[in-house]
Amino acid sequence: MHPTEARAETGTPTEPAWRSVELSFLAAAETADLSENWAWKARDAGLLHAPCGAEDVIALRVYALVVQFPWPGQRRGRNVSQKLELWQTVVVEMAREAVFDPRTTVDTVLWVEPGGGTLVTSPGDRAAHELDRLTGRTAVRLPVGLWVAQLPDAIRAATSKPRRPGRRPAA
């Protein structure tokens, strides 16, 4: 069972309300604990479309991290606008898909490596991946399973905040 699912009285999983939520770019950014600027950058890169869903929150969080990675041996100017690379798009989509993947648990991690990533869903798989594939390599571990487990509370908090003065609700 997915880490955020509830069971009905019949014992079958029910569809949690947070899975079908529709968020503005601002609410998605707040839920991801990021500046709204990141949502606009992700939209401009073609990774976010309004309205945003729960999966977009995780995608946004991963996007904000991977676009900033300077891998060893890779030269990047800090003030130069960087074009989104294919491996970054793939990693963001892997994280997005993990949100509704029934194999996702709080132990699920996304290993981001130069050129791609690997999603592992259990501590045993994570240890095997570290030993088999990561020895002597640079990689970053993103706890996407934990982030998914935190989504219901984060969405509830972001959507229950009072609107900023002067802003009108979207029609």
C-alpha positions in Angstrom: 0.0 0.0 0.0 1.2 3.5 -0.8 2.6 5.3 2.2 -0.2 7.9 2.1 -3.2 5.7 1.4 -6.0 5.1 3.8 -8.1 2.0 4.0 -11.9 2.2 3.9 -14.0 0.0 6.2 -14.0 -2.7 3.6 -10.2 -2.9 3.7 -9.6 -1.7 0.2 -7.5 1.4 -0.5 -9.3 4.6 -0.9 -8.2 7.5 -3.2 -6.9 10.2 -0.9 -8.1 13.8 -1.7 -4.6 15.1 -2.0 -4.0 13.0 -5.1 -6.5 15.0 -7.1 -5.7 18.4 -5.8 -5.3 21.3 -8.2 -2.7 23.9 -7.2 -1.6 27.2 -8.6 2.1 27.7 -9.3 2.3 29.7 -6.0 0.6 26.9 -4.0 2.8 24.2 -5.7 6.0 26.2 -4.8 4.8 26.8 -1.2 4.0 23.1 -0.9 7.5 22.2 -2.2 8.9 24.8 0.3 10.4 26.8 -2.6 10.2 30.3 -3.9 7.5 30.9 -6.5 10.3 31.8 -9.0 11.2 28.1 -9.2 7.6 27.3 -10.4 7.9 29.9 -13.1 11.3 28.5 -14.2 9.9 25.0 -14.3 7.0 26.2 -16.3 9.3 28.0 -18.7 11.4 24.8 -19.0 8.2 22.9 -20.0 8.0 20.8 -16.8 5.0 22.4 -15.1 1.5 23.2 -16.5 -1.4 24.8 -14.7 -3.1 23.6 -12.7 -0.4 21.7 -10.8 -1.1 18.4 -9.1 0.6 16.6 -6.2 3.1 15.0 -8.5 4.2 18.4 -9.7 5.2 19.4 -6.2 7.7 16.6 -6.1 8.8 17.3 -9.7 9.3 20.9 -8.8 11.4 20.1 -5.7 13.7 17.8 -7.8 13.9 20.3 -10.6 15.1 23.0 -8.2 17.9 20.7 -7.1 19.1 19.1 -10.3 19.3 22.3 -12.3 21.9 23.6 -9.9 24.2 20.5 -9.8 27.7 21.2 -11.0 29.1 17.7 -11.5 32.9 17.2 -11.0 34.7 18.0 -14.2 31.7 19.9 -15.6 32.3 23.6 -16.1 29.3 25.9 -15.7 29.2 29.7 -15.4 27.2 30.7 -12.3 25.5 33.6 -13.9 24.9 32.0 -17.3 21.4 30.7 -18.0 21.6 26.9 -18.3 19.5 25.0 -20.8 17.7 22.0 -19.2 19.6 18.8 -20.2 17.9 15.5 -21.1 19.1 13.7 -18.0 17.6 16.4 -15.8 14.2 16.1 -17.5 14.4 12.3 -17.1 15.2 12.6 -13.4 12.4 15.0 -12.8 10.0 12.7 -14.6 11.2 9.7 -12.5 10.4 11.7 -9.3 7.0 12.7 -10.7 6.0 9.1 -11.5 7.1 7.9 -8.0 4.3 9.9 -6.5 1.6 7.5 -7.7 3.8 4.4 -8.0 2.4 1.7 -5.7 5.9 0.5 -5.0 6.9 3.9 -3.5 7.5 3.8 0.3 9.0 6.2 2.7 12.3 4.4 2.0 12.2 5.2 -1.7 15.1 7.3 -2.9 16.2 8.7 -6.2 19.9 8.4 -6.9 20.9 11.3 -9.2 24.1 10.7 -11.1 25.8 12.5 -14.0 23.7 11.6 -17.0 20.6 10.1 -15.2 19.2 8.6 -12.1 17.9 5.4 -10.5 14.8 5.0 -8.3 15.2 2.4 -5.6 12.3 1.5 -3.3 13.6 -0.4 -0.3 16.6 -0.3 2.0 17.9 -3.5 0.6 17.7 -2.3 -3.0 19.3 1.0 -1.9 22.3 -0.8 -0.3 22.7 -3.1 -3.3 22.6 -0.1 -5.6 25.2 1.7 -3.6 27.5 -1.3 -3.6 27.0 -2.3 -7.2 26.7 1.0 -9.0 28.0 3.9 -6.9 31.4 2.8 -5.7 33.8 5.5 -6.7 31.1 7.6 -8.5 29.5 10.9 -7.6 25.8 10.7 -6.8 23.2 12.5 -4.8 20.4 10.8 -2.9 17.0 12.4 -2.9 14.5 11.1 -0.4 11.5 11.2 -2.7 9.6 8.6 -0.7 9.8 10.7 2.4 8.7 13.8 0.4 5.7 11.8 -1.0 4.7 10.7 2.5 4.8 14.4 3.6 2.7 15.6 0.7 -0.8 15.4 2.4 0.2 17.6 5.3 2.2 20.0 3.0 -0.7 20.4 0.6 -3.1 20.9 3.5 -0.9 23.6 5.0 -0.3 25.4 1.7 -4.0 25.4 0.6 -5.3 26.4 4.0 -3.1 29.6 4.3 -5.0 32.8 4.0 -4.5 34.6 0.7 -2.1 37.5 0.5 -3.8 40.9 0.8 -4.7 42.4 -2.6 -4.8 39.0 -4.4 -8.0 37.8 -5.8 -9.0 34.1 -6.0 -8.6 32.6 -9.4 -11.9 32.4 -11.3 
